[in-house]
Amino acid sequence: MANPAEDWLDAFARRELALRGEDEAAHFLADFVSLVTMAEEPLPDGGRRWIVDRLQNHGECSVRQNAVTGEAISWYVEGLAEDGDESHPAGDMLALATATLQPPEDAVPAGAGYETQGDRTLFRARWRHEIGGIPVEGDYMEALVNGRHGKVFAVSRRWRQPRPGTPGTER
């Protein structure tokens, strides 16, 4: 940070996230918000006063939620997806994706690695849902990670708990 005011605001935001039980989101602060010193004034007692403003950095962010539970089904942060490369080792990116998604015991790895989509290089980690070795059709969870910045920029999941003994329905 550039001055004590910016340091204080950063610490304040981190404390607020921790109080809300979202302290794991604190490492995203620098990606979403930048603080800019607008003015600096000397005070009569010899101190200084800083006037800072916060600016949102990185474009669009979208979140889809389950209408019943409120759980985030997917999210995407445009700015974190930009300028990706393969700077970080694939094992580190898989560990980050795993920590973000926290796949349950019935998740089966379905691929992980760097790939290029158009002009973007990203790391994709994907799991599929199996119960007793039987795939749950359409269920998956996936994280996309920017290898340059070491940040997850997108998460998608569809994970249902089928009722055992219920016959399937043809559609």
MARVO-66121 format. One record per residue (C-alpha): x, y, z. Coordinates in Angstrom, 1 decimal. Example, Ala and Ser with C-alpha at 12.3 -4.5 7.8 and 13.67 -1.06 7.14 Angstrom:
<rs>
      X      Y      Z
   12.3   -4.5    7.8
   13.7   -1.1    7.1
</rs>
This chain:
<rs>
      X      Y      Z
    0.0    0.0    0.0
    1.1    3.6   -0.6
    0.2    5.2    2.7
   -1.3    4.6    6.1
   -4.8    5.4    5.0
   -4.7    2.8    2.3
   -3.2    0.3    4.7
   -6.0    1.0    7.2
   -8.7    0.6    4.6
   -7.2   -2.7    3.4
   -7.0   -4.0    7.0
  -10.6   -2.9    7.6
  -11.9   -4.7    4.6
  -10.1   -7.9    5.6
  -11.5   -7.7    9.1
  -15.0   -7.2    7.7
  -14.6  -10.3    5.5
  -13.3  -12.3    8.4
  -16.3  -11.2   10.6
  -18.7  -12.4    7.9
  -16.9  -15.8    7.7
  -15.5  -15.0    4.3
  -11.9  -14.4    5.2
  -10.8  -16.7    2.3
  -12.0  -14.0   -0.1
   -9.5  -11.5    1.3
   -6.8  -12.5   -1.2
   -9.1  -11.2   -4.0
   -9.3   -7.7   -2.6
   -6.4   -6.4   -4.8
   -8.0   -8.0   -7.8
  -11.4   -6.2   -7.3
  -10.6   -2.9   -5.7
   -7.8   -0.4   -5.9
   -7.3    2.5   -3.6
   -6.2    5.8   -5.0
   -4.9    8.7   -3.0
   -6.9   11.7   -4.1
   -5.3   14.3   -1.7
   -2.8   14.5    1.1
   -3.0   17.4    3.6
   -0.7   18.3    6.5
   -2.5   18.8    9.8
   -1.7   21.5   12.4
   -0.5   18.9   14.9
    2.2   17.7   12.4
    0.2   14.7   11.3
   -1.1   14.1    7.8
   -4.6   13.5    6.4
   -5.1   11.3    3.3
   -8.2   11.3    1.2
   -8.5    8.0   -0.7
  -11.1    6.7   -3.1
  -11.7    3.1   -4.0
  -12.0    2.0   -7.6
  -13.3   -1.2   -9.0
  -10.6   -2.8  -11.2
  -11.7   -5.7  -13.2
  -14.8   -5.5  -15.4
  -17.8   -7.8  -15.1
  -18.5  -10.4  -12.5
  -21.4  -12.8  -12.7
  -22.7  -15.2  -10.1
  -25.5  -17.8  -10.5
  -27.2  -19.0   -7.3
  -29.5  -21.9   -6.4
  -32.9  -20.3   -5.9
  -33.8  -22.6   -3.0
  -30.5  -22.9   -1.1
  -28.8  -19.7   -2.1
  -25.6  -21.7   -2.8
  -23.4  -20.3   -5.6
  -23.7  -22.6   -8.6
  -21.3  -20.7  -10.7
  -19.3  -17.5  -10.8
  -17.0  -15.8  -13.3
  -14.7  -12.8  -12.9
  -13.7  -11.3  -16.3
  -10.6   -9.4  -15.1
   -9.0  -12.4  -13.4
   -9.2  -14.4  -16.7
   -7.1  -11.9  -18.6
   -3.4  -12.4  -19.5
   -3.2  -16.0  -18.4
   -0.1  -18.2  -19.1
    1.5  -21.3  -17.7
    3.8  -19.6  -15.2
    2.6  -21.6  -12.2
    3.2  -25.4  -12.0
    0.1  -27.4  -12.9
    0.2  -29.2   -9.5
   -0.1  -25.8   -7.7
   -3.0  -24.8   -9.9
   -4.8  -28.2   -9.3
   -4.3  -27.7   -5.5
   -5.8  -24.2   -5.8
   -8.8  -25.5   -7.8
   -9.3  -28.3   -5.3
   -9.2  -25.9   -2.3
  -11.7  -23.6   -4.0
  -14.2  -26.3   -5.1
  -13.7  -28.7   -2.1
  -14.9  -31.7   -4.1
  -16.9  -34.2   -2.0
  -15.9  -37.9   -1.6
  -18.0  -39.0   -4.5
  -16.1  -36.7   -6.9
  -13.9  -38.4   -9.5
  -11.2  -36.4  -11.3
  -12.1  -35.9  -14.9
   -9.1  -34.0  -16.1
   -6.8  -31.2  -15.2
   -4.3  -29.2  -17.2
   -3.4  -26.1  -19.1
   -5.3  -25.3  -22.4
   -5.7  -22.5  -24.8
   -9.1  -21.1  -25.8
   -8.7  -18.5  -28.5
   -6.3  -15.9  -27.1
   -6.6  -17.2  -23.5
   -4.4  -19.7  -21.7
   -6.0  -21.2  -18.6
   -5.8  -24.2  -16.3
   -9.0  -26.3  -16.1
   -9.7  -28.8  -13.3
  -12.9  -30.9  -13.6
  -14.5  -33.6  -11.5
  -17.5  -35.8  -12.4
  -20.1  -37.3   -9.9
  -20.2  -41.0   -9.4
  -22.1  -43.0   -6.8
  -20.9  -46.5   -6.2
  -19.0  -46.4   -9.6
  -22.1  -45.3  -11.5
  -21.9  -41.8  -13.1
  -24.6  -39.3  -12.2
  -25.4  -38.0  -15.7
  -24.7  -34.3  -16.2
  -23.2  -33.7  -12.8
  -19.7  -32.1  -12.7
  -17.7  -29.4  -11.0
  -15.1  -27.3  -12.6
  -12.7  -24.5  -11.8
  -10.8  -22.3  -14.3
   -7.5  -20.8  -13.0
   -5.3  -18.0  -14.4
   -1.8  -19.5  -14.4
    0.0  -16.2  -14.5
   -1.8  -14.7  -11.5
   -2.5  -18.0   -9.6
   -6.2  -17.0   -9.2
   -9.4  -19.0   -9.8
  -11.5  -16.9  -12.2
  -14.5  -19.2  -12.8
  -16.3  -22.0  -11.0
  -19.2  -24.1  -12.3
  -21.0  -26.9  -10.6
  -24.0  -29.2  -11.1
  -24.1  -31.7   -8.2
  -27.3  -33.5   -7.3
  -28.0  -36.2   -4.8
  -30.2  -38.8   -6.5
  -32.7  -40.7   -4.4
  -31.7  -44.4   -4.3
  -34.4  -46.7   -5.5
  -36.2  -44.1   -7.6
  -36.6  -45.2  -11.2
  -35.4  -42.9  -13.9
  -37.8  -41.0  -16.1
  -37.5  -41.0  -19.8
  -37.9  -37.5  -21.3
</rs>
